[in-house]
C-alpha cells in the first residue's frame, strides 16, 4: 500500500492554476462579455459574473464538492451522484491530500470550474434577463446540471466508467453551458429590435483585454488539470496555446476572405473558440492534433456564430452556444480521434469505439442540460417573469436592476 506524500512543486503549480482559472471569470469573462454588450448593460454583466462566483462558491462548499467527488463506491453514493460525506468540507482536515496536493486545494481548484460554467451561459441571454432570474437559474442549474455531470465524468460516475475522455471540461463545462445558453436564448426570445437594429459592442477594448485574460487563464484551466507540475502539464499548455493561435489565425483569414477586412471581434472570438475546442483533448493530443483542432474550431464556430445563427434567427447574444457549445461538441468528438497514439496522442484506444463513447456523452449531457434549463426558466418565468419588462429593457439593466451606471462621463 502506497502512502500519498505532499509534493510542494505540484502544490505550487496548483495554487497558481487555481488563481488562473478564477482569473478567467473575474475579471476575464466579465470584461470579455461586458465589452460586447451595449453601454446601458455593461454593469449588469459584470455583476452577474461577480455574483455567480460568490453564490456558486457557497453552494460548492456546502454540497457541490461532496456530491461530485465522494467516490461512487462509497456507501450512499452511486454512478449518478456522489454523497454528502464531505458537505461543508467536513472530513477534509488541513493535512488531507488528494494525490500529492492538499485536498482543500483540489476542492478550490474544482470550484473555479463550477464558477465559470454558469457564468458562460449569461452571454446567451444578456441584456434581457433580470438579475433575480439569472441568480435563481444559476443556482439551480449549478446543482442540477453541473454537479451530476461532473460526477458522471470526473467523480467516478457512469460515463467515466464507460471510458469517456474529457481532460479539462469540453463536455462538463462547454457542452453543458453552450446547450443551456441556446435553450435559454430560445426560451426568453430575441432582444427588442433584433436582428434589424444594430447592437454593436460598446467597448471592444474591454473585450480584447478580457479575451487576453481568458487566454492566459486557460493555461491554468487546461494544464492545471494535469494536477501536477509535470510533462503532461507542459504538453497541455503547449497544445492549448497552439490551438488558440491557430484558431485565431484561421478565423481571421476566413473573415478577411469573406468580408474584405479582418475584425478585432473576429480574432478574439477565434482565439476563444480554439481554447474551448481543444479543452477536452488538451492533455491527450500532440501539437499537430492541437493545430488541427484549432483550425477546425475556427471554421465550424465561425459559420455557427454567423451563418447558422442568422438562418435560424435565435438571439444568442454573445455566442455562448456558437463558440462554447459547438466548440465543446467538436472538440469532444475529435478527442476520440486525436487522443489515439496512432495520431500522435497518448491513449491506446479504438478510435471508432472511443468516438462513439464521446458522442454518447455529448448527447446525454446536452439532453440533460437542455431539459433542466428549459424547466428552470419555466419555473423562473412563473415565479418572477423570465425576462424584464420592455421598458426596462429599453432603459437598460444597469439602471433598472442596480440603479447604477457603468460610465458617468458628464
C-alpha positions as CSV (number, residue, x, y, z in Angstrom):
1,X,0.0,0.0,0.0
2,X,1.4,3.4,-1.0
3,X,1.0,6.5,1.1
4,X,0.4,9.9,-0.5
5,X,3.1,12.5,0.2
6,X,2.7,16.2,-0.3
7,X,4.7,17.5,-3.3
8,X,5.5,21.2,-2.9
9,X,6.2,21.7,-6.6
10,X,2.8,20.2,-7.6
11,X,1.1,22.2,-4.8
12,X,2.7,25.5,-6.0
13,X,1.5,24.8,-9.6
14,X,-2.0,24.0,-8.5
15,X,-2.2,27.1,-6.3
16,X,-1.2,29.1,-9.4
17,X,-3.7,27.2,-11.6
18,X,-6.5,27.9,-9.2
19,X,-5.8,31.6,-9.3
20,X,-5.6,31.5,-13.1
21,X,-8.9,29.8,-13.5
22,X,-10.7,32.2,-11.2
23,X,-9.0,35.0,-13.1
24,X,-10.8,33.7,-16.2
25,X,-14.1,34.6,-14.7
26,X,-13.0,37.6,-12.6
27,X,-12.2,39.7,-14.4
28,X,-11.5,37.9,-17.7
29,X,-15.0,36.7,-18.8
30,X,-16.7,39.7,-17.1
31,X,-14.7,42.1,-19.2
32,X,-15.0,40.0,-22.4
33,X,-18.7,39.8,-22.1
34,X,-19.1,43.3,-20.6
35,X,-17.4,44.9,-23.6
36,X,-19.7,43.1,-26.0
37,X,-23.0,44.4,-24.7
38,X,-24.3,47.9,-25.1
39,X,-23.3,50.7,-22.6
40,X,-26.6,50.5,-20.7
41,X,-26.0,46.9,-19.8
42,X,-22.3,46.6,-19.0
43,X,-22.6,46.7,-15.2
44,X,-25.3,44.1,-15.3
45,X,-22.9,41.6,-17.0
46,X,-20.1,42.4,-14.6
47,X,-22.5,42.0,-11.6
48,X,-23.7,38.6,-13.0
49,X,-20.2,37.2,-13.2
50,X,-19.3,38.5,-9.8
51,X,-22.4,37.3,-8.1
52,X,-22.2,33.8,-9.7
53,X,-18.7,33.5,-8.4
54,X,-20.0,34.2,-4.9
55,X,-23.2,32.1,-4.9
56,X,-21.6,29.1,-6.6
57,X,-18.8,29.2,-4.0
58,X,-21.3,28.8,-1.2
59,X,-23.2,26.0,-2.9
60,X,-19.9,24.2,-3.8
61,X,-18.6,24.2,-0.3
62,X,-22.0,23.3,1.1
63,X,-22.8,20.3,-1.1
64,X,-21.3,20.5,-4.6
65,X,-17.8,19.2,-4.0
66,X,-19.1,16.3,-1.9
67,X,-21.8,15.4,-4.5
68,X,-19.2,15.4,-7.3
69,X,-16.1,13.8,-5.7
70,X,-17.2,11.5,-3.0
71,X,-16.4,8.3,-4.9
72,X,-19.3,6.2,-6.4
73,X,-18.1,3.2,-4.4
74,X,-18.7,5.0,-1.1
75,X,-21.9,3.9,0.8
76,X,-24.8,6.2,-0.1
77,X,-23.4,7.1,-3.5
78,X,-23.9,5.7,-7.0
79,X,-22.8,6.2,-10.6
80,X,-25.2,9.1,-10.9
81,X,-24.4,11.2,-7.9
82,X,-22.0,11.3,-5.0
83,X,-22.7,11.5,-1.3
84,X,-22.8,14.1,1.4
85,X,-19.9,12.8,3.4
86,X,-17.8,15.9,2.7
87,X,-20.6,18.5,2.8
88,X,-19.2,21.8,4.0
89,X,-15.8,20.2,3.5
90,X,-16.4,18.0,6.6
91,X,-13.9,15.2,6.8
92,X,-11.4,17.3,4.8
93,X,-8.8,18.2,7.5
94,X,-5.9,20.6,7.0
95,X,-3.5,17.7,6.2
96,X,-5.7,15.7,3.9
97,X,-4.3,15.0,0.5
98,X,-5.7,14.4,-3.0
99,X,-2.9,12.7,-4.7
100,X,0.1,14.9,-3.9
101,X,-1.7,18.2,-3.2
102,X,-3.8,19.3,-0.3
103,X,-7.4,18.2,-0.7
104,X,-8.6,21.7,0.2
105,X,-6.6,23.0,-2.8
106,X,-8.1,20.3,-5.1
107,X,-11.6,21.3,-3.9
108,X,-10.9,25.0,-4.6
109,X,-9.4,24.3,-8.0
110,X,-12.5,22.3,-9.0
111,X,-14.6,25.2,-7.6
112,X,-13.2,27.5,-10.2
113,X,-14.6,25.3,-12.9
114,X,-18.0,25.2,-11.2
115,X,-17.9,29.0,-11.2
116,X,-17.1,29.7,-14.8
117,X,-19.6,27.2,-16.3
118,X,-22.8,29.0,-15.4
119,X,-21.1,32.4,-16.0
120,X,-20.6,31.3,-19.6
121,X,-24.4,30.9,-20.0
122,X,-25.2,34.5,-19.2
123,X,-23.7,35.6,-22.6
124,X,-26.6,33.9,-24.4
125,X,-29.4,35.9,-22.7
126,X,-27.5,39.1,-22.0
127,X,-29.5,42.4,-21.9
128,X,-32.9,40.9,-21.4
129,X,-33.0,38.7,-18.3
130,X,-33.2,40.3,-14.9
131,X,-30.8,39.8,-12.0
132,X,-33.1,37.8,-9.8
133,X,-34.0,35.3,-12.6
134,X,-30.3,35.0,-13.5
135,X,-29.4,34.2,-9.9
136,X,-32.1,31.7,-9.4
137,X,-31.3,30.0,-12.7
138,X,-27.6,29.8,-12.0
139,X,-28.0,28.3,-8.5
140,X,-30.5,25.6,-9.6
141,X,-28.6,24.8,-12.8
142,X,-25.3,24.5,-11.0
143,X,-26.7,21.9,-8.6
144,X,-28.9,20.0,-11.0
145,X,-26.7,20.1,-14.1
146,X,-23.1,20.9,-13.4
147,X,-22.8,18.8,-10.2
148,X,-24.2,15.5,-11.6
149,X,-22.4,15.8,-15.0
150,X,-19.1,16.5,-13.3
151,X,-19.7,13.4,-11.1
152,X,-20.5,11.3,-14.2
153,X,-17.3,12.2,-15.9
154,X,-14.8,13.2,-13.3
155,X,-16.1,11.8,-10.0
156,X,-16.2,8.1,-10.8
157,X,-19.7,8.1,-12.4
158,X,-21.1,6.1,-15.2
159,X,-19.6,8.0,-18.1
160,X,-16.1,7.8,-16.6
161,X,-16.7,4.1,-16.2
162,X,-17.5,3.9,-19.9
163,X,-14.1,5.4,-20.7
164,X,-15.1,9.0,-21.8
165,X,-12.2,11.3,-22.3
166,X,-12.6,14.9,-21.1
167,X,-9.3,16.2,-19.9
168,X,-10.4,19.7,-18.7
169,X,-14.1,20.2,-19.4
170,X,-15.1,20.1,-23.0
171,X,-18.3,18.2,-22.0
172,X,-18.5,19.1,-18.3
173,X,-18.1,22.8,-19.0
174,X,-18.6,23.8,-22.6
175,X,-21.3,21.4,-23.8
176,X,-23.4,21.9,-20.7
177,X,-23.1,25.7,-20.8
178,X,-23.4,26.0,-24.6
179,X,-26.6,24.0,-24.8
180,X,-28.0,25.8,-21.8
181,X,-27.3,29.0,-23.5
182,X,-29.1,28.0,-26.7
183,X,-32.1,26.8,-24.8
184,X,-32.2,29.9,-22.6
185,X,-32.0,32.2,-25.7
186,X,-34.8,30.3,-27.3
187,X,-37.0,30.5,-24.2
188,X,-36.6,34.2,-23.5
189,X,-36.7,35.2,-27.1
190,X,-34.9,37.9,-29.1
191,X,-33.9,41.3,-27.8
192,X,-36.1,44.2,-28.8
193,X,-35.1,45.2,-32.3
194,X,-33.1,42.1,-33.1
195,X,-31.9,41.4,-35.8
196,X,-32.8,44.7,-37.6
197,X,-31.4,47.2,-35.1
198,X,-27.6,47.2,-34.8
199,X,-26.5,46.1,-31.4
200,X,-22.7,46.7,-31.6
201,X,-20.3,46.1,-28.7
202,X,-19.9,49.2,-26.7
203,X,-16.2,48.6,-25.9
204,X,-14.1,46.2,-27.9
205,X,-11.2,47.5,-25.9
206,X,-12.6,45.8,-22.8
207,X,-13.4,42.7,-24.7
208,X,-9.8,42.4,-26.1
209,X,-8.4,42.8,-22.5
210,X,-10.9,40.2,-21.3
211,X,-10.0,37.8,-24.1
212,X,-6.3,38.1,-23.3
213,X,-7.1,37.3,-19.7
214,X,-9.1,34.3,-20.8
215,X,-6.2,33.1,-23.0
216,X,-3.7,33.3,-20.1
217,X,-6.1,31.9,-17.6
218,X,-6.8,28.9,-19.8
219,X,-3.3,27.6,-19.1
220,X,-4.5,27.0,-15.5
221,X,-7.8,25.6,-16.8
222,X,-6.2,23.0,-19.1
223,X,-2.6,22.5,-17.9
224,X,-3.7,22.7,-14.3
225,X,-6.0,19.7,-15.0
226,X,-2.8,17.6,-15.0
227,X,-2.9,18.2,-11.2
228,X,0.8,18.5,-11.1
229,X,3.9,20.2,-12.4
230,X,4.9,17.5,-14.9
231,X,5.3,16.6,-18.5
232,X,1.6,16.3,-19.1
233,X,1.1,19.9,-17.9
234,X,3.8,21.1,-20.2
235,X,2.4,19.5,-23.3
236,X,-1.1,20.5,-22.3
237,X,-0.1,24.1,-22.1
238,X,1.6,23.9,-25.5
239,X,-1.4,22.3,-27.1
240,X,-3.7,24.9,-25.6
241,X,-1.7,27.8,-26.8
242,X,-1.1,26.4,-30.3
243,X,-4.8,25.6,-30.8
244,X,-5.8,29.1,-29.7
245,X,-3.3,30.8,-32.0
246,X,-4.2,28.5,-35.0
247,X,-7.9,29.2,-34.5
248,X,-7.4,33.0,-34.2
249,X,-5.3,32.9,-37.4
250,X,-7.8,30.8,-39.4
251,X,-10.8,32.8,-38.2
252,X,-9.1,36.0,-39.2
253,X,-8.3,34.5,-42.7
254,X,-11.9,33.3,-43.2
255,X,-13.3,36.6,-42.2
256,X,-10.8,38.5,-44.3
257,X,-11.7,36.5,-47.4
258,X,-15.5,36.7,-46.8
259,X,-15.8,40.3,-45.6
260,X,-12.8,42.1,-47.1
261,X,-11.3,43.0,-43.7
262,X,-10.3,41.1,-40.6
263,X,-12.0,42.3,-37.4
264,X,-10.8,42.6,-33.8
265,X,-14.0,40.9,-32.6
266,X,-13.4,38.1,-35.1
267,X,-9.8,37.4,-34.0
268,X,-10.6,37.4,-30.2
269,X,-13.6,35.2,-30.8
270,X,-11.5,32.8,-32.9
271,X,-9.0,32.5,-30.1
272,X,-11.7,31.7,-27.5
273,X,-13.2,29.1,-29.9
274,X,-9.8,27.4,-30.2
275,X,-9.3,27.4,-26.5
276,X,-12.8,25.9,-25.8
277,X,-12.5,23.3,-28.6
278,X,-9.1,22.0,-27.5
279,X,-10.1,21.8,-23.8
280,X,-11.3,18.2,-23.7
281,X,-8.4,17.0,-25.8
282,X,-5.6,19.2,-24.4
283,X,-4.0,16.6,-22.2
284,X,-4.2,13.7,-24.6
285,X,-3.1,15.2,-28.0
286,X,0.2,16.2,-29.7
287,X,1.0,19.6,-31.2
288,X,-0.2,18.6,-34.7
289,X,-3.5,17.3,-33.3
290,X,-3.9,20.6,-31.4
291,X,-3.3,22.6,-34.5
292,X,-5.9,20.7,-36.5
293,X,-8.4,21.0,-33.7
294,X,-7.8,24.8,-33.6
295,X,-8.2,25.1,-37.4
296,X,-11.5,23.1,-37.4
297,X,-12.7,25.1,-34.4
298,X,-12.3,28.3,-36.3
299,X,-14.2,27.2,-39.4
300,X,-17.0,25.4,-37.6
301,X,-17.6,28.0,-34.9
302,X,-17.3,30.9,-37.5
303,X,-20.2,29.5,-39.5
304,X,-22.2,28.6,-36.4
305,X,-21.8,32.0,-34.9
306,X,-22.7,33.8,-38.1
307,X,-24.5,31.9,-40.9
308,X,-26.4,29.3,-38.8
309,X,-27.5,31.8,-36.1
310,X,-28.7,34.2,-38.8
311,X,-30.5,31.5,-40.7
312,X,-32.4,30.2,-37.7
313,X,-32.9,33.6,-36.1
314,X,-32.2,32.8,-32.5
315,X,-30.6,35.6,-30.4
316,X,-27.6,34.0,-28.7
317,X,-26.4,37.5,-27.7
318,X,-22.7,36.8,-27.2
319,X,-22.4,33.4,-29.0
320,X,-22.3,31.2,-25.9
321,X,-23.6,28.3,-28.0
322,X,-21.9,29.2,-31.2
323,X,-18.5,29.2,-29.5
324,X,-18.6,27.1,-26.4
325,X,-21.4,24.7,-27.2
326,X,-20.3,24.0,-30.8
327,X,-16.6,24.1,-29.8
328,X,-17.3,21.7,-26.9
329,X,-19.1,19.2,-29.2
330,X,-16.4,19.4,-31.9
331,X,-13.5,19.1,-29.5
332,X,-15.0,16.3,-27.6
333,X,-15.6,14.2,-30.7
334,X,-12.2,15.0,-32.1
335,X,-10.7,13.9,-28.8
336,X,-11.8,10.4,-29.7
337,X,-9.6,10.6,-32.8
338,X,-6.5,12.7,-31.9
339,X,-6.0,11.2,-28.4
340,X,-5.1,8.0,-30.1
341,X,-1.4,7.1,-30.2
342,X,-1.9,6.4,-33.9
343,X,-2.4,10.2,-34.4
344,X,0.2,11.5,-32.0
345,X,-1.8,11.2,-28.8
346,X,-1.3,9.5,-25.5
347,X,-4.1,6.9,-25.4
348,X,-4.2,3.3,-26.7
349,X,-7.8,3.3,-27.9
350,X,-10.0,2.0,-30.7
351,X,-10.9,5.3,-32.4
352,X,-14.3,4.2,-33.7
353,X,-15.4,2.9,-30.3
354,X,-14.0,6.0,-28.5
355,X,-15.8,8.4,-30.8
356,X,-19.0,6.5,-30.0
357,X,-18.4,6.9,-26.3
358,X,-17.6,10.6,-26.8
359,X,-20.8,11.1,-28.9
360,X,-22.9,9.3,-26.3
361,X,-21.5,11.5,-23.5
362,X,-22.2,14.7,-25.5
363,X,-25.7,13.6,-26.4
364,X,-26.7,12.6,-22.9
365,X,-25.1,15.7,-21.3
366,X,-26.7,18.0,-23.9
367,X,-30.2,16.5,-23.4
368,X,-29.9,16.8,-19.6
369,X,-28.6,20.4,-19.7
370,X,-31.3,21.4,-22.2
371,X,-34.1,19.8,-20.3
372,X,-33.1,21.3,-16.9
373,X,-32.5,24.7,-18.5
374,X,-36.0,24.8,-20.0
375,X,-37.6,23.6,-16.8
376,X,-35.7,26.1,-14.7
377,X,-36.6,29.0,-16.9
378,X,-40.2,27.9,-16.9
379,X,-40.1,27.9,-13.1
380,X,-38.4,31.3,-13.0
381,X,-41.0,32.6,-15.5
382,X,-43.8,31.5,-13.3
383,X,-42.3,33.0,-10.1
384,X,-40.6,36.2,-11.4
385,X,-41.1,36.5,-15.2
386,X,-38.3,35.1,-17.3
387,X,-37.4,38.4,-18.9
388,X,-37.5,42.1,-17.9
389,X,-40.3,44.4,-19.0
390,X,-39.9,46.1,-22.4
391,X,-39.5,49.5,-20.8
392,X,-36.7,48.2,-18.5
393,X,-35.0,46.5,-21.5
394,X,-35.0,49.8,-23.4
395,X,-33.6,51.7,-20.4
396,X,-31.0,49.1,-19.7
397,X,-30.4,46.7,-16.9
398,X,-27.7,48.8,-15.2
399,X,-30.3,51.3,-14.0
400,X,-33.4,49.1,-13.7
401,X,-31.7,46.3,-11.8
402,X,-29.0,48.1,-9.9
403,X,-29.7,51.9,-10.1
404,X,-26.1,52.4,-11.3
405,X,-24.3,53.4,-14.5
406,X,-21.2,51.8,-15.9
407,X,-19.9,55.2,-17.1
408,X,-20.6,58.7,-15.8
409,X,-18.9,61.0,-18.3
410,X,-20.9,64.1,-17.5
